Amino acid sequence: MNDEQIHQAIEELVAEEHRLWENQARGGHPESDAQRLAVAKVTLDRY
């Protein structure tokens, strides 16, 4: 994976985090959103 691909992946994960937080704030799917947020956070940490 090159730097540009890593940067793009990070941007996509950050955007997904924001969508999930907004969905949770509106009472969306709290369990699945929380699980996906946890995965996104770990993935971001790895990048």
Residue, then its C-alpha position, 0 to 999 in steps of 0.5 A: m500500500n502506498d502513501e496515497q492509498i493509506h491517506q485515502a483509506i484514513e479519510e474514508l474511515v474518518a468519514e465513516e466514523h462521522r456518519l456512524w456518530e451522527n446515526q447514533a445521535r439520531g438513535g440509529h442502530p446503536e449496537s451495530d454502529a458501536q461495533r463498526l465504530a470500534v472496528a474503525k478506531v482500531t483500523l485507524d490506529r493501525y494506519 
